[in-house]
Amino acid sequence: MKYFAALLIAPLLFVLSQVAVAADSVTYKIDSEYAKFYIPIEPLDLYRRFKPETPDGGLEYAVAVNIGTSQAGHFLYKWPGATEIKGSLLDLLTRGRRSVWISENGTVSVSDQHSVDVFYSPPNIVISITNPKTLKLLEGRDQVTIFIRGFETSAKSMIVKIDK
């Protein structure tokens, strides 16, 4: 009977160990209509933005997927002359800009033809790409990297290997 119980418990322990590993790494789901990247974060009770120590125009918070020379995600820069504001993670994610930066011919600019959504779904910040043109950036990629500034994460690797 003990042997039989061990056979039943072993697969359960294996599944639980895989969940624990997944909670400590960036995961993704990609199909023909969307790509979602799940970045585990350790949310704070309060976030400071427009900090006095940040220079005007400085990047304070970012969470993005680097796809080759392009970048899709959420970026919050300090406005020139802005005074410090404190708020929740949700407040922080509704500020700033969700954008796709495209590097072409030696210049980097925000594309109005691409789009990305970024939101919090505990315990992850999710970068969601549904725009077909932005999805096309992922074609042929076997890996992307994750860029984070200002957020605490438990992720062990910021390189996401994409299984074909």
Backbone hydrogen bonds, N-H to C=O, Kabsch-Sander energy under -0.5 kcal/mol:
donor,donor_aa,acceptor,acceptor_aa,energy
5,A,1,M,-2.3
6,A,2,K,-2.3
7,L,3,Y,-1.9
8,L,4,F,-1.5
9,I,5,A,-2.3
10,A,6,A,-2.5
12,L,8,L,-0.8
13,L,9,I,-2.6
14,F,10,A,-2.2
15,V,11,P,-2.5
16,L,12,L,-2.5
17,S,13,L,-2.2
18,Q,14,F,-2.0
19,V,15,V,-2.1
20,A,16,L,-2.1
21,V,17,S,-2.0
22,A,18,Q,-2.4
23,A,19,V,-2.0
24,D,20,A,-0.7
24,D,21,V,-1.2
25,S,22,A,-1.4
26,V,157,S,-0.7
27,T,38,Y,-1.8
29,K,36,K,-2.2
31,D,34,Y,-2.8
35,A,129,I,-2.0
36,K,29,K,-2.9
37,F,127,I,-2.4
38,Y,27,T,-2.9
39,I,37,F,-0.6
39,I,125,I,-2.8
41,I,123,P,-2.4
42,E,152,E,-2.4
47,Y,87,G,-3.6
49,R,85,I,-2.7
54,T,51,K,-1.5
57,G,78,K,-2.5
58,G,55,P,-2.6
60,E,58,G,-0.5
60,E,76,L,-2.7
61,Y,76,L,-1.6
62,A,149,R,-2.4
63,V,74,H,-1.9
64,A,147,F,-2.5
65,V,72,A,-2.8
66,N,64,A,-0.5
66,N,145,T,-3.5
67,I,65,V,-0.7
67,I,70,S,-2.4
68,G,66,N,-0.7
70,S,67,I,-2.3
71,Q,101,W,-2.3
72,A,65,V,-2.3
73,G,99,S,-2.4
74,H,63,V,-2.5
75,F,97,R,-2.4
76,L,61,Y,-2.9
78,K,58,G,-2.6
82,A,79,W,-2.0
85,I,49,R,-2.5
87,G,47,Y,-2.2
92,L,88,S,-2.3
93,L,89,L,-2.6
94,T,90,L,-1.3
95,R,91,D,-0.8
95,R,92,L,-0.8
97,R,75,F,-2.8
99,S,73,G,-2.5
99,S,97,R,-0.7
101,W,71,Q,-3.3
101,W,99,S,-0.5
102,I,100,V,-0.5
102,I,109,S,-3.0
104,E,102,I,-0.6
104,E,107,T,-2.5
107,T,104,E,-2.2
109,S,102,I,-2.2
111,S,100,V,-2.7
117,D,128,S,-2.6
119,F,126,V,-1.9
121,S,119,F,-0.5
121,S,124,N,-3.1
124,N,121,S,-2.7
125,I,39,I,-2.7
126,V,119,F,-3.5
126,V,124,N,-0.5
127,I,37,F,-2.4
127,I,125,I,-0.5
128,S,117,D,-3.2
128,S,126,V,-0.6
129,I,35,A,-3.2
129,I,127,I,-0.5
130,T,128,S,-0.5
135,L,131,N,-2.8
136,K,132,P,-1.7
137,L,133,K,-0.6
137,L,134,T,-1.1
138,L,135,L,-1.7
139,E,136,K,-1.2
141,R,138,L,-2.1
144,V,160,V,-2.0
145,T,66,N,-1.7
146,I,158,M,-2.9
147,F,64,A,-2.8
149,R,62,A,-2.7
154,S,40,P,-0.6
155,A,40,P,-0.6
156,K,24,D,-2.6
160,V,144,V,-3.1
160,V,158,M,-0.6
161,K,159,I,-0.7
162,I,142,D,-2.0
162,I,160,V,-0.6
163,D,161,K,-0.6
